[in-house]
Amino acid sequence: MLDPRRLQLLRDVADTGTIAAAAMRAGCTAAAASQQLASLERDVGTPLLERSARSVRLTEAGRVLADHANRLLSALADAERAVHDVAGLRGGVLRAAAFATAGASFVIPALATFRRHHPRIDLSFTELESDEALPAIRAGEIDVAITHEYPPLSRPDLRGLKQLALHCEPLLLAVPEHLRSSEIGPVQLADYANTNWIAARTATGFQAVTEMACRAAGFEPQINSRAHSYQFALALVAAGFGVTIVPQLAVAPQRGITYLPIVRPSGLMRKIYVTTRVADRSPAVEHLTQCLTNALDKDRRRIQPTLQPAAVPTSQLR
C-alpha cells in the first residue's frame, strides 16, 4: 500500500519543480523529503525522479504516478470531509423503522424534527413490526428502530443489539357501546369470557398478548374477527363485532368505543424501545433518539385525557 504522505511529496515536486520547495510545503527538511521520495521509489520498484546537482525532474513513471496521486489524494480529502460531515451531523445516511402505532403517534413528528435540524442527512423510514425490525438492524439494513415487547412473553434475540427504554404503556380493553356497563371504570377480563373477541392475524404480538391475557384470566377467548392493524380492529369494535385489547398509543377516541383499564390480570403492558446495534455510535442515531423522546412526551400529554373518562366528551364515548 502506497503511503499518501509520500504521494503528496511526489505531487508537490511535480507542482514546484524542486525537492526543496516540496519539502517546504510538507514542513520538513529537503533531506527528509529526499529520503521519503527514495522510499517511494523502492515501494514501486522503479525510478520516479531524475536527479541532478541543480534540478530534479519526474521520469515517465513519476509523471504517471503523480497524476494518479492527484486523484487519490483528492478522494482521500473527500473521504475525510464526509467523515467529518457525519460526525458533525452535516451528512451521511440514517435509516429508521417503527411499528405502525408508534409511527403514527410520535415517530413521524420526531423524524420531521430531525430532518428540519439536519437537512443534509439522507433520512429514510420503513414501517416494520418488531419481529421484522430486529433482524434488519442486525443485518445493517436499518440503523435505528422503535420496537416493542409484551411482558411476560419471552424476550426476542437481542445479540449484537442494544435497547433504550422509551415508554411503558398500559393495555386497555376497547368495548363497543352495547357491552359498556353503566359505570366506566377498571374491568376484569373474566367478565368478558363469553364475549366475542377481535385479535390480530399473526401468531405473535397482538394475538399472542390477547390469548395470553385471557388465559391468565382463566378462559380461552372466542376470537371471531381478525385484523392486521389496531385501526381495523377498533373499527370492528365500533361496529359491535366484539372487544379487543389495545395499547395506550393505539387509543383513538371515536363514537361507539369505550376504553377501560384492566385490573385483572394485572400488569398488562407494552414496553417500547429504541433499538440499535451495539457497535453503532453514530451521533445521528443519538440525536434522533432525543427527538423521539421529546415527541413521545408530547404524545403522552395528548393521550392522557382520553384515558380519564370524566374528561372525554360523551359524544366520543358513545
FENLIN-V146088 format. One line per field, one symbol per residue. ss: DSSP state (H for helix, E for strand, C for the rest). psi: psi as a letter, one per 40 degrees, with the letter a starting at -180 (. if undefined). Layout:
ss: ???
psi: ???
//
This chain:
ss: CCCHHHHHHHHHHHHHCCHHHHHHHHCCCHHHHHHHHHHHHHHHCCCCEEECCCCEEECHHHHHHHHHHHHHHHHHHHHHHHHHHHHCCCCCEEEEEECHHHHHHHHHHHHHHHHHHCCCCEEEEEECCHHHHHHHHHCCCCCEEEEEECCCCCCCCCCCEEEEEEEEEEEEEEEEHHHCCCCCCCEEHHHHCCCEEEEECCCCCHHHHHHHHHHHCCCCCEEEEEECCHHHHHHHHHCCCCEEEEEHHHCCCCCCEEEEEEEECCCCEEEEEEEEECCCCCHHHHHHHHHHHHHHHHHHHHHHHHHCHHHCCHHHHC
psi: hihdddddddddddddeidddddddefiiddddddddddddddefiheihiideiiiiiddddddddddddddddddddddddddddefeaahhhiiiiddddddedddddddddddgeehghiihhhidedddddddeedidhihiiigifiiiihfheiiihhdihiihihhiideehidhhaiihddefdeiiihiidieibdddddddddddeeihigheiiieidddddddddeeeaiihiiddehghihehhhhihdhiiehihhhihhiidehfhddddddddddddddddddddddddehddehiddee.
//
